[in-house]
Amino acid sequence: MNGATRSTRNWPRREAAAGTDPPLVQVLAAAATRLAAAGIESPALEARLLLGHALGCDQVTLIRERAAPLALALAAPGFPALLARRAGHEPLAQILGRREFWGLSFAVSPATLIPRPDSETLITAALAASPDRRAVRRVLDLGTGSGCLLLAALHEFSAAFGVGVDLSPGALATACANAAALDLAGRAAFLCGDWARALRGGFDLVLCNPPYIESGAIAGLAPEVARFEPRAALDGGADGLDAYRAVIADLPLLLAPGGVAILELGAGQAGAAAALAAARGLAVRALAPDLGGIPRALVLAPGVAE
């Protein structure tokens, strides 16, 4: 998660740091105590990740050098400022600027949702629905955000070209950067638009993680989400289903023969989303649970279910 691939270039030389400074283990303990007081769930782990980010070193180096003094390290890289941001509940991934998804490293920004393990269920479902990976040639990701779903799919479906659509220019800039960093820019295009209004058919795989939180429930979410993640990517309207209505209405025009659409679901939304799909002539091909057992990925196909 921390994205720190640099080794020790900012690490202070021991001889340059007098023994009057607290050793690393004490600095980390104090940082963890501060984060715990702020209500952070994994304070010791996050303190290490933040310090590693500040120093430009990996976690192995931090563990090996935990008795080292920090005279040079704490002043220049701004560890106290990073710690204050996290104590204020700014998401760790936004502070570090990266998050792992499907074994790949993605840049994140305030314009994007932070990729979550639950969303990996959509990639698992896509692989299960398309055992012949070379047969998937065109992939569409609606509300692409960081591009994590689209780029993870392109990583698995090596013959495919993908299109990511988002209404946020900032999100698209992040997705484009991620495509380039993962050497997938030549197989991906990103469009600024309102769902699929500018697109028509021929997609073998359509992915979408829509906003599905009820408008009135957003204020009660964890502060990391409610205060720092983009509201447009969270707010699903009064009943949480507005985006499903918009996306499902276009799916019959988007899917190629034999194609599938896979939508992420919020808890308890499977029945309502399936009913919306049935009204548009789509059938539920599968309903995949996440690691917590919650139905998370709704797999839809034209016509009757297999």
Residue, then its C-alpha position, 0 to 999 in steps of 0.5 A: m500500500n505505501g508505494a515506497t520503492r525507494s530504499t534508503r536515499n533519505w535515510p540519515r547517516r548514523e554519524a550525522a545524527a547525534g545520540t540526543d535524538p529519540p531512536l526510531v522505535q520511540v518516534l514510532a511509539a509516540a506517533a502510534t499513540r497519537l493516531a490511536a487517540a484520534g481513533i485510527e484503527s491500526p495506529a502502529l502500522e499506519a505510523r510505520l507507513l507514514l514514516g517510511h513514506a516521509l523517509g523514502c524507505d521501505q518497511v524492512t528498512l524501518i524495522r532494521e533501523r528502528a534503533a537509529p536516531l532521527a535528527l535529519a529525518l524528522a525535520a526535512p521530510g515533514f513526518p509531523a505534517l503527515l502524521a497530523r493529516r492522518a490524525g485528522h482522518e485524511p485517508l492514508a491512501q490519499i496521503l501516500g498517493r497510492r493504493e494496491f488493487w488486484g496486485l497492481s499499484f495505483a495512484v489515487s487523488p482527492a478526485t477519485l474513490i480509493p480502490r477497495p478490496d471489495s471491488e476486486t470481486l468484479i474482476t473475479a466475476a469477470l474472469a469467471a464469466s469469460p473463461d476464454r480470456r482472448a475472446v474479450r476484445r472490448v471493455l468499458d468501465l463506467g465511472t472509472g475513477s482511478g481506472c483500477l477496474l478497467l486496468a485490472a481487467l486489461h491486465e487479465f484480458s490481454a487481447a482487449f482494448g478498454v474505454g474508461v468514462d468519468l464525469s470528473p476531469g481530475a479522475l480521468a487525469t489520474a486514470c490516464a497516469n495509472a494507465a501509463a505507469l502500468d504500460l497499458a496506455g496503448r490499450a486504453a482510452f479515457l472519455c469525459g462523459d455522463w455514463a454511456r450517453a456518448l457510446r453505443g454497442g459492441f462491448d464484451l465486458v462492461l464494468c461499473n462501480p456506481p455511487y450507491i450510498e443513499s444521500g442521507a447516509i453519507a454524513g454518517l459514514a467514516p470521516e475518511v469517506a464522508r469528508f475526503e472522498p468525492r461526493a459524486a462518486l458516493d451519492g446514489g440519490a435518495d434510495g441509492l439507486d439513481a446510478y443503477r437506473a441510468v447505467i442499466a437503461d443503457l446496457p442493452l445498447l452497450l453489450a455485444p452478443g454474448g457480452v456481460a455487464i458487472l455492477e458493484l452493489g451496496a449491501g442489500q441492493a441486489g434485489a432492487a438492482a436485479a429488478l431494474a435489470a429485468a425491466r430492461g430485458l437483462a437477466v442475472r447470470a451470477l451474483a458474486p459475494d465479496l470476502g465478507g459474504i456480502p453480494r457485491a457483484l451483479v453479473l448481467a447478460p441479455g436475454v435468459a440466464e444461463 
